[in-house]
Amino acid sequence: MSVTVQPIPDSVRLRITGDVETMLSVPYEDDDRFLLGFSDGTLLVGSYDDRLNCNWTVAREGAGIVQFTSGGVRLDWRVEWATVSAYDANVAEPPLPQALPLFPTLDRWAA
């Protein structure tokens, strides 16, 4: 009831083992960062350095427990699917919602 994500050495591909068994190619744009999402709601941000070493951070916590291993990640939860995409700040860092008025009827009369 877990998955392990390991970068494949000297490539931009990820090996996922456990509940889901697959290999994913990491899409590239101008940024070296990418997003890795899981069915439990966990969203990870991965990045490659010049030597193709992979670094991980948690953008959004899901139901599972994330453990960082040497170069990889272990997610302890039942996972049905995993997907990878190019980094998008709108997904990883959503804007704050607009504040709602405390007293909408008073605001209407103030205008």
C-alpha positions in Angstrom: 0.0 0.0 0.0 2.7 2.4 -1.0 4.7 3.6 -4.0 8.4 4.5 -4.4 9.6 7.0 -6.9 13.3 6.7 -8.0 14.9 8.8 -10.7 16.6 6.6 -13.3 20.4 7.6 -13.4 21.6 9.7 -16.2 18.2 10.3 -17.7 15.1 12.4 -17.1 12.8 9.5 -16.4 11.2 8.3 -13.1 10.6 4.7 -12.1 7.5 4.2 -9.9 7.1 0.9 -8.1 4.6 -0.4 -5.6 0.9 -0.1 -6.1 1.6 1.5 -9.5 4.4 0.0 -11.7 5.4 2.4 -14.4 8.1 4.6 -15.9 7.4 8.3 -16.6 9.3 10.7 -18.8 9.8 14.1 -17.2 8.7 16.9 -19.6 11.0 19.9 -19.8 10.5 23.5 -20.5 12.7 26.5 -19.6 12.6 25.4 -15.9 14.3 22.4 -14.5 11.3 21.8 -12.2 8.4 19.4 -12.8 5.3 18.3 -10.9 4.4 14.8 -9.8 0.8 14.2 -8.7 -0.8 11.1 -7.1 -4.3 9.9 -6.7 -4.3 10.6 -2.9 -3.9 14.3 -3.5 -0.2 14.6 -3.0 1.6 17.0 -5.3 5.4 17.0 -5.4 7.8 19.4 -7.0 10.9 17.8 -8.4 14.0 19.4 -9.9 17.1 18.3 -11.6 20.5 19.8 -11.1 23.3 19.9 -13.7 24.4 16.4 -12.8 20.8 15.1 -13.2 20.4 14.5 -9.4 16.8 14.9 -8.4 15.6 17.0 -5.5 12.1 16.9 -4.0 9.7 19.2 -2.1 6.1 18.8 -1.2 3.8 21.3 -2.8 0.5 19.9 -1.4 0.0 17.3 1.1 -2.4 14.5 0.3 -3.8 11.6 2.4 -0.5 9.7 2.3 2.7 10.1 4.3 5.7 11.3 2.2 9.2 10.1 3.1 12.3 11.3 1.3 14.8 8.6 0.6 18.3 8.9 -1.0 17.3 10.6 -4.2 13.8 9.3 -4.2 10.4 9.5 -2.5 8.2 7.0 -0.8 4.5 7.6 -0.4 2.7 5.5 2.1 -0.9 5.3 1.0 -3.0 3.4 -1.5 -2.2 4.9 -4.9 -4.2 4.3 -8.0 -2.4 6.6 -10.5 0.5 8.9 -10.8 1.2 11.6 -13.4 4.0 14.0 -14.2 3.8 17.4 -15.9 5.9 20.5 -16.5 6.1 22.9 -13.6 3.3 25.5 -13.4 3.4 28.1 -10.6 -0.4 28.4 -10.8 -0.8 24.7 -9.8 2.0 24.5 -7.2 1.4 28.0 -5.6 -2.2 28.9 -6.0 -3.2 32.5 -5.4 -5.0 33.5 -2.2 -8.7 33.6 -2.6 -10.4 37.0 -2.6 -11.6 38.1 0.8 -15.3 38.0 1.3 -17.1 41.0 2.9 -17.9 40.6 6.6 -21.3 42.3 6.4 -22.5 42.2 2.8 -25.6 44.3 3.5 -23.6 47.1 5.0 -21.2 47.1 2.1 -24.2 47.5 -0.3 -25.4 50.6 1.6 -21.9 52.1 1.8 -21.6 52.3 -2.0 
